Amino acid sequence: MEISYLITLLKEISNVMTENRDKLIEMDSIVGDGDLGLTMSDGFKAAYEAVKDGTITDAGKLLFAAGKAMANKVPSTMGSLMATGLKQGGKDLKGKESIELSDIAFMFESYEAGVSKLGGAKVGDKTFIDGLHPAVESLKLSVEEGKDFETMAKNAYEASMQGFKNTTTMLAVHGRAATRGEASRSLEDPGAYVAVLLMEALKRSSLA
């Protein structure tokens, strides 16, 4: 795949976050301060805008530039986490002038690692990681099994959605939701839903 695919992916992410801005605001108002929808739509739009002209031909540099632009636009906790994911993906894909399906899986694995390192969250903590980790595992499995891109993205989306649904069985240990204690267990985690939206964008990009 050409590096321009990453621009397509970032455009789809920006679009899907904008489309779901109000839903994210509504979800976040229950467990947080309600700004998640604005942070994600504004942040990922800035990430896309920074690289859409196609002048960056190195996959790593492109992702890092997108992450840097997002970090500058939305320096909130969640904004910084998502931007760090992009920048970590950029560090790990530096030097690549074309990408394979295995690189896409690796990119999201790096994204998870970057977010987890900065935020300190792990699987089961009822965060973004619980939506992204199942998707990453699915992507890696699809690469091993030689699945085509469309199937790979569809399976990752379904895995992410299941991970998100599973957050209603988890006790929150980070952020404002954690102050609710046991009452947080039955609530859906909006951060995990952001991961679902990333996979929705990946699914759309596989059809572009």
NUDREN-735359 format. One record per residue: residue number from 1; residue in one letter; x negated, y, z negated of N, C-alpha, C, O in turn. Coordinates in nm, 3 decimals, m for minus. Each point is the difference from the previous one (the first is absolute). Last residue first. Example, Ala and Ser with C-alpha at 12.3 -4.5 7.8 and 13.67 -1.06 7.14 Angstrom:
<atoms>
- 2,S,m1.285,m0.225,m0.708,m0.082,0.119,m0.006,0.077,0.109,m0.073,m0.051,0.111,m0.017 .
- 1,A,0.022,m0.683,0.024,0.089,0.119,0.000,m0.090,0.120,0.000,m0.104,m0.002,m0.066 .
</atoms>
This chain:
<atoms>
- 208,A,1.229,0.185,m0.085,m0.024,0.123,0.079,m0.073,m0.030,0.130,m0.028,0.091,0.077 .
- 207,L,0.142,m0.391,m0.452,0.093,m0.001,0.114,m0.023,0.116,0.095,0.059,0.007,0.108 .
- 206,S,m0.294,m0.068,m0.519,m0.027,m0.123,0.074,0.087,m0.012,0.124,m0.027,m0.080,0.089 .
- 205,S,0.080,0.435,m0.405,m0.118,0.021,0.084,m0.034,m0.123,0.083,m0.061,0.011,0.107 .
- 204,R,0.416,m0.026,m0.424,0.035,0.086,0.113,m0.119,0.016,0.095,0.016,m0.002,0.122 .
- 203,K,m0.093,m0.229,m0.520,0.090,m0.078,0.086,0.039,0.080,0.123,0.000,m0.052,0.111 .
- 202,L,m0.245,0.266,m0.444,m0.086,m0.095,0.070,0.084,m0.082,0.098,m0.042,m0.026,0.113 .
- 201,A,0.270,0.317,m0.397,m0.073,0.075,0.103,m0.090,m0.093,0.080,m0.012,0.015,0.122 .
- 200,E,0.230,m0.198,m0.486,0.102,0.034,0.100,m0.067,0.076,0.115,0.030,m0.025,0.117 .
- 199,M,m0.289,m0.063,m0.489,0.016,m0.120,0.083,0.109,0.018,0.105,m0.007,m0.060,0.107 .
- 198,L,m0.064,0.405,m0.416,m0.123,m0.015,0.077,0.011,m0.120,0.094,m0.044,0.006,0.116 .
- 197,L,0.390,0.058,m0.421,0.008,0.095,0.112,m0.126,m0.002,0.085,0.006,0.018,0.121 .
- 196,V,0.007,m0.275,m0.515,0.095,m0.056,0.098,0.007,0.091,0.122,0.004,m0.049,0.113 .
- 195,A,m0.249,0.205,m0.475,m0.073,m0.108,0.070,0.088,m0.065,0.105,m0.046,m0.034,0.109 .
- 194,V,0.242,0.349,m0.389,m0.090,0.069,0.093,m0.080,m0.104,0.080,m0.024,0.018,0.119 .
- 193,Y,0.288,m0.167,m0.472,0.079,0.024,0.121,m0.081,0.077,0.104,0.021,m0.017,0.120 .
- 192,A,m0.202,m0.064,m0.545,0.001,m0.124,0.077,0.081,0.016,0.129,m0.029,m0.065,0.101 .
- 191,G,0.031,0.421,m0.402,m0.133,m0.014,0.059,m0.009,m0.125,0.086,m0.059,0.002,0.108 .
- 190,P,0.451,0.086,m0.365,m0.008,0.078,0.124,m0.136,m0.009,0.067,m0.009,0.008,0.123 .
- 189,D,0.271,m0.374,m0.441,m0.115,0.090,m0.003,m0.012,0.074,0.133,m0.017,m0.063,0.104 .
- 188,E,0.461,m0.141,m0.386,m0.084,m0.017,0.119,m0.115,0.100,m0.007,0.019,0.114,m0.042 .
- 187,L,0.235,m0.313,m0.407,m0.004,0.107,0.100,m0.091,m0.036,0.119,m0.102,m0.066,m0.017 .
- 186,S,0.183,m0.186,m0.407,0.100,m0.023,0.104,m0.004,0.102,0.113,0.073,m0.014,0.098 .
- 185,R,m0.376,0.037,m0.487,m0.013,m0.128,0.069,0.095,m0.015,0.119,m0.040,m0.050,0.105 .
- 184,S,m0.011,0.414,m0.447,m0.057,0.019,0.135,0.006,m0.127,0.083,m0.014,0.005,0.123 .
- 183,A,0.142,0.028,m0.589,0.104,0.052,0.089,m0.050,0.021,0.142,0.080,0.013,0.093 .
- 182,E,m0.367,m0.142,m0.458,0.076,m0.112,0.055,0.108,0.046,0.098,0.039,m0.074,0.091 .
- 181,G,m0.355,0.460,m0.177,m0.017,m0.130,m0.063,0.080,m0.108,0.071,m0.002,m0.007,0.123 .
- 180,R,m0.062,0.498,m0.041,0.131,m0.060,m0.020,m0.009,m0.137,m0.066,0.100,m0.055,m0.046 .
- 179,T,m0.477,0.318,0.190,0.055,0.053,m0.126,0.137,m0.059,m0.031,0.048,0.011,m0.113 .
- 178,A,m0.285,m0.101,0.523,m0.051,m0.079,m0.113,0.056,0.047,m0.133,0.008,m0.078,m0.095 .
- 177,A,0.073,0.307,0.509,0.086,m0.117,m0.017,m0.042,m0.082,m0.121,0.083,m0.064,m0.064 .
- 176,R,m0.339,0.441,0.217,0.114,0.032,m0.086,0.090,m0.120,m0.026,0.061,m0.011,m0.106 .
- 175,G,m0.562,m0.117,0.241,0.088,0.111,0.031,0.116,0.018,m0.096,0.006,m0.061,m0.107 .
- 174,H,m0.214,m0.425,0.120,m0.063,0.123,0.046,0.106,0.108,0.021,0.116,m0.031,0.028 .
- 173,V,m0.018,m0.422,m0.152,m0.111,0.030,m0.091,m0.074,0.127,0.040,m0.097,0.039,m0.066 .
- 172,A,0.603,m0.343,0.129,m0.090,0.106,0.045,m0.108,0.028,m0.103,0.028,0.009,m0.120 .
- 171,L,0.236,m0.478,0.222,m0.005,0.107,m0.099,m0.102,0.103,0.047,m0.115,m0.034,0.028 .
- 170,M,0.419,m0.333,0.282,m0.127,0.039,m0.063,0.016,0.115,m0.098,0.089,0.083,0.014 .
- 169,T,0.229,m0.294,0.304,m0.023,m0.097,m0.107,m0.122,0.039,m0.084,m0.038,m0.072,m0.092 .
- 168,T,0.188,0.305,0.486,0.112,0.009,m0.094,m0.012,m0.104,m0.112,0.086,m0.006,m0.088 .
- 167,T,m0.386,0.033,0.465,m0.034,0.098,m0.104,0.113,0.015,m0.101,m0.022,0.053,m0.109 .
- 166,N,0.041,m0.327,0.512,m0.049,m0.067,m0.121,m0.036,0.099,m0.112,m0.015,m0.039,m0.115 .
- 165,K,0.143,0.183,0.553,0.116,m0.051,m0.073,m0.042,m0.065,m0.133,0.073,0.005,m0.099 .
- 164,F,m0.416,0.138,0.390,0.074,0.115,m0.054,0.119,m0.048,m0.084,0.021,0.049,m0.111 .
- 163,G,m0.261,m0.372,0.348,m0.080,0.051,m0.111,0.069,0.118,m0.068,0.001,0.009,m0.123 .
- 162,Q,0.190,m0.179,0.512,0.020,m0.093,m0.110,m0.079,0.044,m0.123,0.048,m0.011,m0.112 .
- 161,M,m0.107,0.257,0.504,0.135,0.020,m0.051,0.029,m0.093,m0.118,0.062,0.040,m0.098 .
- 160,S,m0.467,m0.095,0.329,m0.001,0.124,m0.077,0.137,0.026,m0.063,0.009,0.039,m0.116 .
- 159,A,m0.054,m0.397,0.413,m0.073,m0.030,m0.124,m0.001,0.122,m0.092,0.015,m0.013,m0.121 .
- 158,E,0.169,0.063,0.550,0.087,m0.085,m0.082,m0.066,m0.034,m0.134,0.067,m0.005,m0.103 .
- 157,Y,m0.321,0.244,0.422,0.112,0.081,m0.048,0.090,m0.080,m0.094,0.039,0.048,m0.106 .
- 156,A,m0.383,m0.273,0.326,m0.055,0.087,m0.104,0.109,0.089,m0.060,0.004,0.023,m0.120 .
- 155,N,0.102,m0.297,0.489,m0.020,m0.081,m0.120,m0.052,0.083,m0.117,0.039,m0.021,m0.115 .
- 154,K,0.005,0.230,0.535,0.132,m0.036,m0.052,m0.013,m0.079,m0.129,0.072,0.025,m0.097 .
- 153,A,m0.464,0.081,0.337,0.057,0.119,m0.064,0.136,m0.030,m0.063,0.030,0.048,m0.109 .
- 152,M,m0.240,m0.393,0.356,m0.085,0.037,m0.113,0.061,0.116,m0.078,0.008,m0.004,m0.123 .
- 151,T,0.182,m0.121,0.533,0.033,m0.096,m0.106,m0.075,0.032,m0.128,0.055,m0.008,m0.109 .
- 150,E,m0.159,0.267,0.486,0.140,0.024,m0.038,0.041,m0.092,m0.114,0.064,0.045,m0.096 .
- 149,F,m0.498,m0.102,0.290,0.013,0.122,m0.080,0.143,0.022,m0.049,0.021,0.034,m0.116 .
- 148,D,m0.176,m0.538,0.203,m0.006,0.121,0.080,0.033,0.121,m0.087,0.051,m0.016,m0.111 .
- 147,K,m0.286,m0.436,m0.091,0.129,0.058,0.037,m0.020,0.122,0.089,m0.104,0.066,m0.007 .
- 146,G,m0.215,m0.405,m0.215,0.001,0.044,0.139,0.133,0.056,0.048,0.033,m0.010,0.118 .
- 145,E,m0.203,m0.156,m0.563,0.087,m0.089,0.078,0.013,0.043,0.145,0.066,m0.067,0.080 .
- 144,E,m0.322,0.324,m0.396,m0.052,m0.137,m0.006,0.078,m0.095,0.091,m0.057,m0.091,0.061 .
- 143,V,0.216,0.530,m0.112,m0.125,0.001,0.076,m0.058,m0.141,0.005,m0.042,m0.047,0.106 .
- 142,S,0.416,0.111,m0.374,0.037,0.007,0.142,m0.123,m0.001,0.089,0.000,m0.062,0.106 .
- 141,L,m0.059,0.086,m0.573,0.046,m0.133,0.040,0.035,m0.003,0.149,m0.031,m0.096,0.070 .
- 140,K,m0.080,0.510,m0.262,m0.119,m0.086,0.006,0.037,m0.141,0.047,m0.072,m0.061,0.079 .
- 139,L,0.422,0.365,m0.157,m0.080,0.042,0.116,m0.122,m0.091,0.018,m0.031,m0.043,0.111 .
- 138,S,0.296,m0.016,m0.497,0.069,m0.046,0.120,m0.078,0.034,0.126,m0.011,m0.083,0.090 .
- 137,E,m0.144,0.247,m0.501,m0.018,m0.145,0.004,0.065,m0.059,0.125,m0.055,m0.091,0.062 .
- 136,V,0.125,0.545,m0.142,m0.141,m0.024,0.035,m0.027,m0.150,0.012,m0.066,m0.045,0.094 .
- 135,A,0.487,0.178,m0.249,m0.014,0.030,0.143,m0.142,m0.027,0.047,m0.021,m0.055,0.108 .
- 134,P,0.125,0.018,m0.568,0.057,m0.112,0.077,m0.013,0.021,0.150,m0.018,m0.095,0.076 .
- 133,H,m0.140,0.453,m0.355,m0.079,m0.123,m0.009,0.061,m0.117,0.076,m0.071,m0.068,0.073 .
- 132,L,0.294,0.507,m0.119,m0.103,m0.014,0.103,m0.072,m0.134,m0.004,m0.029,m0.058,0.105 .
- 131,G,0.373,0.185,m0.422,0.057,m0.002,0.133,m0.104,m0.027,0.107,0.029,m0.065,0.101 .
- 130,D,m0.155,0.106,m0.552,0.090,m0.115,0.007,0.075,m0.007,0.132,0.052,m0.105,0.036 .
- 129,I,m0.341,0.473,m0.140,m0.077,m0.122,0.025,0.091,m0.122,0.014,m0.029,m0.090,0.078 .
- 128,F,0.198,0.522,m0.212,m0.023,m0.013,0.144,m0.069,m0.131,0.035,0.030,m0.061,0.103 .
- 127,T,0.164,0.020,m0.578,m0.048,0.119,0.073,0.000,m0.028,0.150,0.047,m0.104,0.046 .
- 126,K,0.007,m0.181,m0.487,0.117,0.072,0.050,m0.041,0.133,0.065,0.042,0.107,m0.043 .
- 125,D,m0.325,m0.475,m0.135,0.013,0.122,m0.079,0.117,0.087,0.044,0.020,0.108,m0.055 .
- 124,G,m0.184,m0.525,0.263,0.082,m0.026,m0.118,0.021,0.121,m0.088,0.075,m0.005,m0.097 .
- 123,V,m0.506,m0.024,0.404,0.125,m0.070,0.031,0.074,m0.030,m0.130,m0.058,m0.053,m0.096 .
- 122,K,m0.259,0.461,0.045,m0.019,m0.134,0.055,0.136,m0.061,0.026,0.103,0.054,m0.040 .
- 121,A,m0.365,0.470,m0.054,0.115,m0.092,m0.002,m0.038,m0.134,0.061,m0.088,m0.009,0.086 .
- 120,G,m0.176,0.434,m0.133,m0.014,m0.100,m0.105,0.115,m0.100,m0.008,0.009,m0.077,m0.095 .
- 119,G,m0.134,0.473,0.399,0.112,0.005,m0.092,m0.006,m0.099,m0.114,0.070,0.016,m0.101 .
- 118,L,m0.417,0.017,0.442,0.025,0.135,m0.051,0.107,0.001,m0.108,m0.015,0.066,m0.103 .
- 117,K,m0.085,m0.477,0.320,m0.119,0.049,m0.071,0.025,0.136,m0.063,m0.037,0.024,m0.115 .
- 116,S,0.370,m0.218,0.392,m0.012,m0.072,m0.127,m0.118,0.052,m0.083,0.010,0.013,m0.122 .
- 115,V,0.055,0.155,0.559,0.108,0.045,m0.089,m0.015,m0.064,m0.138,0.013,0.067,m0.102 .
- 114,G,m0.310,m0.210,0.438,m0.023,0.140,m0.033,0.101,0.054,m0.100,m0.036,0.069,m0.096 .
- 113,A,0.089,m0.507,0.270,m0.116,0.007,m0.089,m0.027,0.143,m0.045,m0.031,0.024,m0.116 .
- 112,E,0.369,m0.104,0.441,0.039,m0.050,m0.132,m0.114,0.014,m0.101,0.021,0.042,m0.114 .
- 111,Y,m0.119,0.063,0.556,0.094,0.099,m0.052,0.042,m0.041,m0.142,m0.002,0.082,m0.092 .
- 110,S,m0.251,m0.382,0.340,m0.083,0.108,m0.051,0.086,0.108,m0.064,m0.036,0.057,m0.103 .
- 109,E,0.257,m0.399,0.320,m0.066,m0.058,m0.117,m0.089,0.106,m0.067,m0.006,0.010,m0.122 .
- 108,F,0.206,0.101,0.525,0.097,0.004,m0.109,m0.054,m0.066,m0.127,0.038,0.037,m0.111 .
- 107,M,m0.312,m0.046,0.493,0.028,0.140,m0.032,0.097,0.010,m0.117,m0.021,0.079,m0.092 .
- 106,F,m0.074,m0.500,0.282,m0.109,0.046,m0.085,0.023,0.144,m0.045,m0.033,0.037,m0.112 .
- 105,A,0.331,m0.224,0.422,0.016,m0.067,m0.129,m0.105,0.049,m0.098,0.031,0.025,m0.117 .
- 104,I,m0.074,0.127,0.548,0.121,0.059,m0.058,0.026,m0.062,m0.137,0.033,0.071,m0.096 .
- 103,D,m0.381,m0.244,0.356,m0.037,0.129,m0.056,0.120,0.070,m0.065,m0.015,0.072,m0.098 .
- 102,S,0.073,m0.479,0.333,m0.067,m0.026,m0.127,m0.042,0.131,m0.067,m0.004,0.008,m0.123 .
- 101,L,0.185,m0.001,0.557,0.104,m0.021,m0.101,m0.061,m0.026,m0.138,0.057,0.038,m0.102 .
- 100,E,m0.363,0.247,0.413,0.072,m0.124,0.021,0.108,m0.012,m0.106,0.008,0.082,m0.092 .
- 99,I,m0.296,0.362,0.330,0.042,m0.080,m0.115,0.076,m0.124,0.045,0.066,m0.002,0.104 .
- 98,S,m0.465,0.411,0.050,0.121,m0.072,0.040,0.035,m0.090,m0.118,m0.085,m0.031,m0.083 .
- 97,E,m0.274,0.303,0.031,0.055,0.080,0.109,0.117,m0.071,0.068,0.059,0.053,0.094 .
- 96,K,m0.348,m0.046,m0.597,0.079,m0.078,0.097,0.062,0.093,0.104,0.069,0.097,m0.034 .
- 95,G,m0.331,0.046,m0.355,m0.082,m0.050,0.109,0.076,m0.078,0.106,m0.055,m0.032,0.105 .
- 94,K,0.247,0.066,m0.604,m0.091,0.095,0.063,m0.085,m0.068,0.108,m0.054,m0.109,m0.020 .
- 93,L,0.404,m0.057,m0.300,0.010,m0.020,0.145,m0.095,0.093,0.076,0.008,0.011,0.123 .
- 92,D,0.031,m0.007,m0.605,m0.021,m0.140,0.035,0.008,m0.028,0.150,m0.048,m0.104,0.047 .
- 91,K,0.125,0.544,m0.234,m0.136,m0.043,m0.036,m0.028,m0.141,0.051,m0.109,m0.029,0.048 .
- 90,G,0.546,0.198,0.003,m0.095,0.065,0.089,m0.144,m0.042,m0.027,m0.077,m0.024,0.092 .
- 89,G,0.421,m0.121,m0.377,0.010,m0.068,0.129,m0.098,0.057,0.099,m0.059,m0.073,0.080 .
- 88,Q,0.098,0.295,m0.481,m0.070,m0.127,m0.020,0.004,m0.084,0.127,m0.098,m0.064,0.037 .
- 87,K,0.337,0.467,m0.038,m0.145,0.025,0.003,m0.080,m0.128,m0.023,m0.106,m0.018,0.060 .
- 86,L,0.581,0.002,m0.089,m0.043,0.031,0.137,m0.151,0.017,0.008,m0.064,m0.052,0.091 .
- 85,G,0.248,m0.005,m0.517,0.016,m0.122,0.078,m0.046,0.019,0.144,m0.069,m0.085,0.056 .
- 84,T,0.089,0.458,m0.338,m0.117,m0.084,m0.030,0.007,m0.132,0.075,m0.103,m0.052,0.044 .
- 83,A,0.471,0.341,m0.021,m0.112,0.055,0.076,m0.126,m0.082,m0.021,m0.077,m0.022,0.094 .
- 82,M,0.455,m0.085,m0.348,0.022,m0.037,0.140,m0.113,0.052,0.088,m0.041,m0.068,0.094 .
- 81,L,0.030,0.189,m0.551,m0.013,m0.145,0.015,0.014,m0.043,0.145,m0.081,m0.079,0.050 .
- 80,S,0.155,0.531,m0.164,m0.142,m0.034,m0.008,m0.023,m0.150,0.018,m0.096,m0.041,0.064 .
- 79,G,0.538,0.198,m0.087,m0.063,0.049,0.122,m0.147,m0.038,0.004,m0.051,m0.043,0.103 .
- 78,M,0.295,m0.047,m0.492,0.032,m0.094,0.107,m0.062,0.042,0.132,m0.042,m0.084,0.079 .
- 77,T,m0.028,0.378,m0.447,m0.050,m0.135,m0.031,0.025,m0.097,0.115,m0.093,m0.065,0.047 .
- 76,S,0.060,0.561,0.114,0.068,m0.060,m0.116,m0.057,m0.139,m0.025,m0.085,m0.047,0.076 .
- 75,P,m0.017,0.397,0.285,m0.094,m0.045,m0.103,0.065,m0.050,m0.128,m0.058,0.011,m0.108 .
- 74,V,0.159,0.097,0.641,0.082,m0.045,m0.113,m0.090,m0.056,m0.111,m0.012,m0.122,m0.014 .
- 73,K,m0.183,0.331,0.405,0.139,0.045,0.012,0.081,m0.033,m0.124,0.078,0.082,m0.047 .
- 72,N,m0.533,m0.226,0.098,0.003,0.146,m0.010,0.144,0.054,m0.002,0.029,0.100,m0.066 .
- 71,A,m0.105,m0.563,0.133,m0.042,0.037,m0.135,0.007,0.150,m0.021,0.039,0.047,m0.108 .
- 70,M,0.040,m0.218,0.540,0.111,m0.030,m0.090,m0.033,0.043,m0.143,0.083,0.058,m0.069 .
- 69,A,m0.418,m0.023,0.395,0.105,0.099,0.025,0.119,m0.021,m0.093,0.059,0.096,m0.049 .
- 68,K,m0.406,m0.411,0.037,m0.047,0.128,m0.055,0.106,0.108,0.017,0.023,0.080,m0.090 .
- 67,G,0.052,m0.502,0.287,0.010,m0.006,m0.145,m0.040,0.131,m0.066,0.063,0.044,m0.096 .
- 66,A,m0.118,m0.090,0.560,0.143,0.001,m0.032,0.020,0.002,m0.152,0.084,0.073,m0.052 .
- 65,A,m0.518,m0.126,0.211,0.046,0.137,0.026,0.148,0.015,m0.035,0.042,0.101,m0.056 .
- 64,F,m0.229,m0.530,0.035,m0.054,0.083,m0.109,0.047,0.145,0.016,0.036,0.065,m0.098 .
- 63,L,0.071,m0.373,0.437,0.076,m0.028,m0.121,m0.047,0.088,m0.116,0.081,0.048,m0.080 .
- 62,L,m0.322,m0.016,0.482,0.137,0.045,0.021,0.084,m0.019,m0.127,0.070,0.091,m0.043 .
- 61,K,m0.512,m0.256,0.060,0.001,0.146,m0.013,0.141,0.056,0.015,0.036,0.097,m0.065 .
- 60,G,m0.098,m0.560,0.135,m0.026,0.037,m0.138,0.007,0.150,m0.023,0.061,0.046,m0.096 .
- 59,A,m0.021,m0.221,0.537,0.115,m0.036,m0.083,m0.017,0.045,m0.144,0.093,0.052,m0.062 .
- 58,D,m0.300,0.195,0.493,m0.047,m0.101,m0.096,0.116,m0.028,m0.096,0.052,0.092,m0.064 .
- 57,T,m0.038,0.251,0.399,0.002,m0.130,0.068,m0.054,m0.115,m0.087,m0.012,m0.113,0.046 .
- 56,I,0.247,0.645,m0.044,m0.082,m0.090,m0.081,0.011,m0.141,0.057,0.109,m0.056,0.008 .
- 55,T,0.145,0.409,0.181,m0.142,0.031,0.021,m0.093,m0.090,m0.081,m0.119,m0.011,0.033 .
- 54,G,0.631,0.050,0.005,m0.076,m0.109,0.059,m0.147,0.025,0.022,m0.065,m0.076,0.072 .
- 53,D,0.470,0.323,m0.272,m0.057,0.047,0.127,m0.091,m0.103,0.067,m0.040,0.017,0.115 .
- 52,K,0.261,m0.063,m0.557,0.084,m0.032,0.116,m0.059,0.043,0.134,0.042,m0.050,0.104 .
- 51,V,m0.184,0.088,m0.596,m0.072,m0.087,0.094,0.073,m0.022,0.133,m0.050,m0.072,0.087 .
- 50,A,0.207,0.344,m0.469,m0.144,0.021,m0.003,m0.074,m0.077,0.108,m0.111,0.037,0.039 .
- 49,E,0.586,m0.078,m0.126,m0.033,0.125,0.070,m0.151,0.021,0.011,m0.048,0.059,0.097 .
- 48,Y,0.216,m0.427,m0.353,0.018,m0.018,0.145,m0.044,0.123,0.077,m0.070,m0.010,0.101 .
- 47,A,0.064,0.036,m0.569,m0.097,m0.101,0.043,0.007,m0.019,0.151,m0.103,m0.006,0.068 .
- 46,A,0.423,0.280,m0.275,m0.130,0.067,0.006,m0.108,m0.095,0.050,m0.089,0.039,0.076 .
- 45,K,0.510,m0.216,m0.155,0.008,0.088,0.116,m0.134,0.072,0.018,m0.050,0.013,0.112 .
- 44,F,0.109,m0.277,m0.490,m0.029,m0.081,0.118,0.014,0.081,0.130,m0.061,m0.033,0.101 .
- 43,G,0.157,0.256,m0.513,m0.135,m0.054,0.000,m0.034,m0.078,0.126,m0.105,0.022,0.061 .
- 42,D,0.547,0.153,m0.143,m0.096,0.107,0.028,m0.143,m0.054,0.014,m0.076,0.043,0.086 .
- 41,S,0.415,m0.351,m0.204,0.028,0.055,0.133,m0.100,0.109,0.037,m0.052,0.003,0.111 .
- 40,M,0.019,m0.200,m0.543,m0.029,m0.097,0.105,0.025,0.058,0.140,m0.080,m0.022,0.091 .
- 39,T,0.182,0.290,m0.473,m0.143,m0.033,0.001,m0.035,m0.092,0.116,m0.098,0.022,0.070 .
- 38,L,0.552,0.082,m0.152,m0.072,0.114,0.057,m0.149,m0.030,0.012,m0.063,0.034,0.100 .
- 37,G,0.330,m0.358,m0.311,0.039,0.014,0.139,m0.073,0.113,0.070,m0.044,m0.015,0.114 .
- 36,L,m0.013,m0.055,m0.586,m0.067,m0.101,0.084,0.032,0.016,0.147,m0.088,m0.013,0.085 .
- 35,D,0.232,0.260,m0.507,m0.070,0.065,0.111,m0.062,m0.098,0.099,m0.069,0.041,0.093 .
- 34,G,0.320,m0.104,m0.538,0.083,0.024,0.118,m0.070,0.060,0.120,0.067,0.036,0.097 .
- 33,D,m0.217,m0.201,m0.554,0.038,0.141,0.004,0.072,0.039,0.129,0.030,0.117,0.021 .
- 32,G,m0.009,m0.622,m0.232,m0.109,0.096,0.004,0.051,0.142,0.004,0.103,0.032,m0.060 .
- 31,V,0.180,m0.431,0.056,m0.115,m0.046,m0.079,m0.115,0.099,m0.006,m0.094,m0.019,m0.076 .
- 30,I,0.515,0.113,0.302,0.043,m0.090,m0.106,m0.117,m0.037,m0.092,0.017,m0.009,m0.122 .
- 29,S,m0.068,0.269,0.520,0.064,0.082,m0.103,0.047,m0.084,m0.118,0.023,0.053,m0.108 .
- 28,D,m0.211,m0.247,0.505,m0.100,0.052,m0.091,0.062,0.084,m0.111,m0.057,0.011,m0.109 .
- 27,M,0.331,m0.189,0.459,m0.058,m0.108,m0.079,m0.095,0.053,m0.107,0.002,m0.046,m0.114 .
- 26,E,0.180,0.358,0.417,0.104,m0.057,m0.085,m0.055,m0.110,m0.090,0.029,m0.003,m0.120 .
- 25,I,m0.312,0.188,0.445,0.029,0.100,m0.104,0.101,m0.055,m0.099,m0.016,0.014,m0.121 .
- 24,L,m0.074,m0.272,0.498,m0.112,m0.004,m0.095,0.020,0.101,m0.113,m0.032,m0.029,m0.116 .
- 23,K,0.344,0.030,0.465,0.012,m0.125,m0.075,m0.111,m0.011,m0.106,0.024,m0.042,m0.113 .
- 22,D,m0.034,0.403,0.416,0.107,0.016,m0.099,0.018,m0.125,m0.085,0.027,0.008,m0.120 .
- 21,R,m0.349,m0.021,0.475,m0.034,0.100,m0.101,0.106,0.010,m0.110,m0.032,m0.005,m0.119 .
- 20,N,m0.022,m0.274,0.541,0.037,m0.053,m0.131,m0.031,0.097,m0.114,m0.002,m0.039,m0.117 .
- 19,E,m0.097,0.141,0.577,0.135,m0.056,0.006,0.050,m0.045,m0.137,0.119,0.005,m0.028 .
- 18,T,m0.566,0.140,0.071,0.092,0.113,0.016,0.145,m0.048,0.000,0.087,0.060,m0.063 .
- 17,M,m0.423,m0.383,0.060,0.003,0.069,m0.129,0.094,0.120,0.004,0.070,0.028,m0.098 .
- 16,V,m0.149,m0.266,0.495,0.081,m0.081,m0.091,0.006,0.063,m0.139,0.101,m0.013,m0.069 .
- 15,N,m0.370,0.222,0.406,0.142,0.000,0.036,0.086,m0.073,m0.103,0.104,0.050,m0.042 .
- 14,S,m0.576,m0.057,m0.003,0.052,0.135,m0.024,0.150,0.004,0.026,0.076,0.057,m0.079 .
- 13,I,m0.296,m0.450,0.191,0.006,0.015,m0.146,0.060,0.136,m0.035,0.087,0.010,m0.087 .
- 12,E,m0.171,m0.094,0.538,0.115,m0.079,m0.047,0.016,0.011,m0.152,0.112,0.007,m0.051 .
- 11,K,m0.488,0.197,0.244,0.121,0.070,0.043,0.124,m0.073,m0.049,0.095,0.062,m0.047 .
- 10,L,m0.509,m0.265,m0.022,0.016,0.113,m0.090,0.124,0.083,0.037,0.068,0.053,m0.088 .
- 9,L,m0.183,m0.410,0.374,0.041,m0.050,m0.131,0.025,0.115,m0.097,0.100,0.001,m0.071 .
- 8,T,m0.278,0.104,0.492,0.138,m0.046,0.012,0.054,m0.047,m0.134,0.113,0.032,m0.037 .
- 7,I,m0.562,0.069,0.060,0.077,0.125,0.007,0.149,m0.034,0.011,0.083,0.065,m0.063 .
- 6,L,m0.381,m0.417,0.083,0.007,0.050,m0.137,0.076,0.132,m0.007,0.067,0.028,m0.099 .
- 5,Y,m0.162,m0.229,0.521,0.106,m0.072,m0.072,0.016,0.056,m0.141,0.112,0.011,m0.050 .
- 4,S,m0.464,0.128,0.341,0.123,0.080,0.007,0.117,m0.070,m0.069,0.098,0.064,m0.038 .
- 3,I,m0.525,m0.268,0.113,0.009,0.075,m0.125,0.128,0.083,m0.003,0.051,0.032,m0.108 .
- 2,E,m0.045,m0.477,0.404,m0.070,0.128,0.000,0.018,0.069,m0.135,0.096,m0.027,m0.072 .
- 1,M,m0.090,m0.517,0.138,0.083,0.119,0.000,m0.087,0.125,0.000,m0.108,0.004,m0.060 .
</atoms>
